[in-house]
């Protein structure tokens, strides 16, 4: 035990960083588990689209959208949704919505905003379009 305390005091910064990293990791898991917006994989996305009339909202820029997007996806500017301008997506309020970005990171705040606005079923494609294309799933241009 003395060696452990000696290590901590000798490597205070390193020990502090490990503690911060550990706390951040725990927070990330807890926040993800308690979130109303779930991350879904490619299979779950296709199932929502095909069996439950799910709508894919692609929040990437128009240039990226034109290069390739999930079949039937609607291109919506993320800044509009984040500012509360939901006119473009209001008609999908009762349908399952899958928010897609490049890597699955910037879609989360948009999905959370939609959920707070009363959209019933909002999900994020885990890994975004990167995951979709790396799985060789079809894209439309």
N, C-alpha and C positions, 0 to 999 in steps of 0.2 A: 504494500500500500504506500509505503514511503517513496518507493521508486516512481509510482504513478504521480504522486503530488510533486515530486521533484521534476518529472517530465513536464507537467502542466506549467509549473512556474518557469522553467527554463525555456519553454516554447509557448509562451502566453498567446502570441498572435495566432500561431497555427492552431492551438487548441480552441481559441475563440472562433476562428473561421469554421472549424469542424462543428462546433455547437450551433452556430448560425445556419450552416448548411443543413444540419439535422432538423432544426426547428422549421426551416423553410420547406423541407421535404414533407414533414408531418403535416404542416399547414396545407400544402398542396393536395395531399391525399384527402384530408378532411373536407376541404372546400369542394373538391371534385365530387366526393360522395354525397354532400349535402346540397349540391347545386340542382336546381330544377331543370337546367339545360344539360342534356347528356351528350357525351361524345359517342358517336356510332361508327362502326367500321363500314367498309365497302359493301359487304353482304347485307347488312342491316339497311343501308341506304337504298340498295336496289329493291329490297323487300318492301320498304316504305313506299317507294315510287310505284312499284308494280301492283302491290296488293292493297295498299291503303290510300292511293291517289295522292301521294306525297309530292310536295313542290320543292324544287331545288332553287335556292336563291344564291346566285354566284355574285359575290361582292368584289371580285377582282376588277381591275380596270378594263375598259372596253377593248384595248389592244390585246390583253391576255385572253379575254373572253373570246375574241375573234380567232385567236390561234387554236383554240380548242376548249370545249366545255361539255359538261354532262348533257346528254340528250334531253331536251325539254327544259333546261335550266333557264331561269329568268335573271338577266343581268341588272342588278340594282346597286346603286352607289351606297357604300357603307356610311359615308358622312351624312347622307340624307336620313338614314334610319337612326343614326346616333343623335341627330339633331331633333328627332321626333317627327319628321316628315314621312308618314307611313301610308300616304295615299296610294302609292304603287302596289303595296302589298296587302292592303286592307281586305281585299277580296279573298285572300287565302287564310284568313284568321282562324277558321274552324278546321283547316286541313293540317296534316303533319308537314312541318317545314324543316328542311335541311339546309343550313347555312354553310356555304363552301367558300374558302379562300385559297391561297396558294399552299399553305402548310398547316392550316388548322388553328393558327394562333389568333389572327385578327378577326376570325369569325365569332369567337366567344363573346366579346363585348356587344357585337351586333345581335347575337342570339339572346343574350341577357336583356337587351333593350326591348326586343320583340316580346319576350316573356313578360316583362314588366308592363308592356302595353296591352296585355290580355290575350296574346296568342297562346292557344291551348297546348300544342305539341311542337316544341322547338328543339332541334338537335343540331349538332355540329359534326361535319364529316371529319373524323380523326385523321390527321395527316393531310387534309385538304386535297387539292387536285394532284399534288405530288404523289400521294398515296394511290389515288385513282388511276393515274397514268402508269405508275410503276407496276400496278397489278394488271396492266394491259387491258383495262376495261375500255369500252367504246367511248369515243368523244365525237362531238359534232363540231363542224367548222362553219 
